């Protein structure tokens, strides 16, 4: 299993490409569909599914274009199904002052719950890690985890968007993310990867 990424869009959101020997799944198609398509062409394996860590605008900007091209299923937490069509809930309304057009999606997602899952030959564990948003998910593979906007290198996700909550976010990090192997690479929604060992001195978790 291997992972690669592109940092895309207004706030450089990480779109991840997770490969096994036969195929690839995509996590958070942020924006810039043409760049995503170019990367998939370079990987040269069939795209089988899309996973969403959560449904804020900067993680779904290219979602409809990718689904239209590759006809693949989308998986996310049910608490954010309506974020796809609500610009207030997905945050794009808040960023119109920066010239951002409203971002919505017309896909029909599949519900993804906490626990062990297998999707198109990819086996991983799903953690429900709310706080940044109510339906935030983290995807834990044997070799790495994708944690969305829950935890960053020396940072944590913002909690000033719809139904964000700081106490809930910190609990998700300490009770779920920090239960993983301390050396497991954690790939966030923005910025470089980190590990639990490195985040023991995260100032947002330690006052």
C-alpha positions in Angstrom: 0.0 0.0 0.0 1.3 3.4 -0.8 0.1 7.0 -0.5 0.8 10.2 -2.5 -0.9 13.6 -2.6 -1.6 16.9 -4.2 -2.1 20.1 -2.4 -4.9 21.9 -4.2 -7.1 24.9 -4.1 -7.5 28.1 -2.1 -6.2 26.7 1.1 -3.9 24.0 -0.3 -6.0 21.0 0.8 -4.4 17.6 0.5 -6.0 15.2 -1.9 -4.7 11.7 -1.3 -4.2 8.8 -3.7 -4.0 5.5 -2.0 -2.8 2.5 -4.1 -2.6 -1.2 -3.7 -1.2 -3.5 -6.4 -4.3 -3.3 -8.6 -6.2 -0.1 -8.0 -6.5 3.3 -6.3 -8.9 5.1 -4.1 -9.1 8.9 -3.7 -9.5 10.8 -0.5 -10.9 14.4 -0.5 -10.9 15.6 -4.2 -10.3 19.2 -3.1 -10.4 21.1 -6.4 -8.4 21.3 -9.7 -10.0 18.3 -11.4 -7.5 18.4 -14.3 -4.6 18.0 -11.9 -6.4 15.1 -10.2 -7.0 13.4 -13.6 -3.4 14.0 -14.6 -2.2 12.3 -11.4 -4.6 9.4 -11.9 -3.3 9.0 -15.4 0.3 8.9 -14.1 -0.7 6.2 -11.5 -2.3 4.2 -14.3 -4.5 2.1 -12.1 -8.3 2.1 -12.1 -10.0 4.4 -9.6 -12.4 2.4 -7.4 -13.8 4.8 -4.8 -13.7 8.2 -3.1 -13.5 8.7 0.6 -14.3 12.0 2.3 -12.8 12.8 5.7 -15.5 15.4 5.9 -17.5 17.7 3.6 -16.2 21.2 4.0 -15.9 23.0 0.7 -12.2 22.7 0.3 -12.4 18.9 0.4 -15.2 18.5 -2.2 -14.5 21.0 -4.9 -13.7 18.5 -7.6 -16.0 15.7 -6.3 -18.7 15.9 -9.0 -16.2 16.1 -11.9 -14.3 13.0 -10.6 -17.5 11.0 -10.1 -18.8 12.0 -13.5 -15.6 10.9 -15.2 -14.9 7.7 -13.3 -18.4 6.6 -12.1 -17.2 5.6 -8.6 -19.0 5.5 -5.3 -18.5 8.1 -2.6 -18.2 7.2 1.1 -18.6 9.6 4.0 -20.4 10.0 7.4 -24.1 10.4 7.3 -24.0 13.5 9.6 -22.6 15.5 6.7 -24.7 14.3 3.8 -26.5 17.7 3.8 -23.2 19.6 3.8 -22.8 18.7 0.2 -25.7 20.9 -0.8 -25.6 23.6 1.9 -23.0 26.3 1.4 -23.4 27.5 5.0 -22.7 24.1 6.5 -19.8 23.3 4.1 -18.2 26.7 4.8 -18.1 28.0 1.2 -20.5 30.8 2.2 -18.0 32.1 4.7 -15.3 32.4 2.1 -17.2 34.3 -0.6 -15.5 37.4 0.7 -12.3 36.0 -0.9 -14.0 35.6 -4.3 -14.8 31.9 -3.8 -17.8 30.7 -5.7 -20.4 28.7 -3.8 -19.4 25.0 -3.7 -22.0 22.2 -3.7 -22.2 18.6 -4.8 -24.9 16.5 -6.4 -23.5 13.1 -5.6 -25.4 10.5 -3.7 -23.0 9.3 -1.0 -22.8 6.0 0.8 -22.8 5.9 4.6 -19.5 5.1 6.3 -19.6 4.1 9.9 -16.9 3.6 12.5 -15.2 0.2 12.5 -13.3 -2.1 10.2 -14.3 -2.0 6.5 -13.3 -3.3 3.2 -14.0 -1.2 0.1 -13.0 -2.4 -3.3 -10.1 -4.5 -2.0 -8.9 -1.9 0.5 -9.1 -2.9 4.1 -8.9 -0.2 6.8 -10.4 1.0 10.1 -12.7 4.0 10.2 -12.6 6.3 13.2 -15.3 8.9 13.9 -13.3 11.9 15.0 -15.7 14.9 15.3 -14.9 18.3 16.5 -13.7 20.1 13.4 -17.0 19.0 11.9 -19.7 16.6 13.2 -19.0 13.9 10.7 -15.2 14.0 10.5 -13.6 10.6 9.8 -10.1 9.3 10.0 -9.0 6.3 7.9 -6.4 4.0 9.5 -4.5 1.6 7.2 -1.7 -0.7 8.3 1.0 1.6 7.0 -0.4 5.1 7.7 -3.6 7.0 8.6 -5.4 9.9 6.9 -6.8 12.1 9.6 -8.4 15.0 7.6 -8.6 18.3 9.5 -8.7 16.7 13.0 -4.9 16.9 13.6 -2.1 18.8 11.9 1.6 18.9 12.4 1.8 21.1 15.5 -1.8 22.2 15.0 -5.4 21.1 15.2 -8.5 21.8 13.0 -10.4 25.0 13.3 -13.7 24.9 15.3 -15.4 28.1 14.2 -17.3 26.5 11.3 -20.8 24.9 11.5 -21.0 22.6 14.5 -17.3 22.8 15.3 -16.4 22.2 18.9 -13.0 22.5 20.5 -13.6 20.2 23.5 -15.0 17.5 21.1 -12.0 17.9 18.8 -9.4 17.5 21.6 -11.3 14.4 22.9 -11.3 12.9 19.4 -7.5 13.4 19.2 -6.7 12.1 22.6 -9.1 9.3 22.8 -8.9 7.9 19.3 -6.0 9.3 17.3 -3.5 9.0 20.2 -4.5 5.4 20.7 -2.7 4.5 17.4 0.9 3.5 17.2 3.0 6.5 18.1 5.2 6.1 15.0 2.3 5.7 12.5 2.5 8.4 9.8 -0.6 10.6 10.1 -1.6 12.4 6.9 -3.7 15.6 7.5 -6.0 17.6 5.4 -3.4 20.4 5.1 0.4 20.5 5.5 3.0 17.7 6.0 2.5 14.4 7.7 3.2 13.9 11.4 3.2 11.2 14.1 1.7 10.9 17.5 5.2 10.9 19.0 5.8 14.3 17.3 2.4 15.7 18.5 3.1 15.0 22.2 4.4 18.6 22.2 1.5 20.0 20.1 0.8 23.4 21.8 -2.9 23.2 21.0 -3.1 20.0 23.0 -0.8 21.0 25.9 -1.9 24.5 26.8 
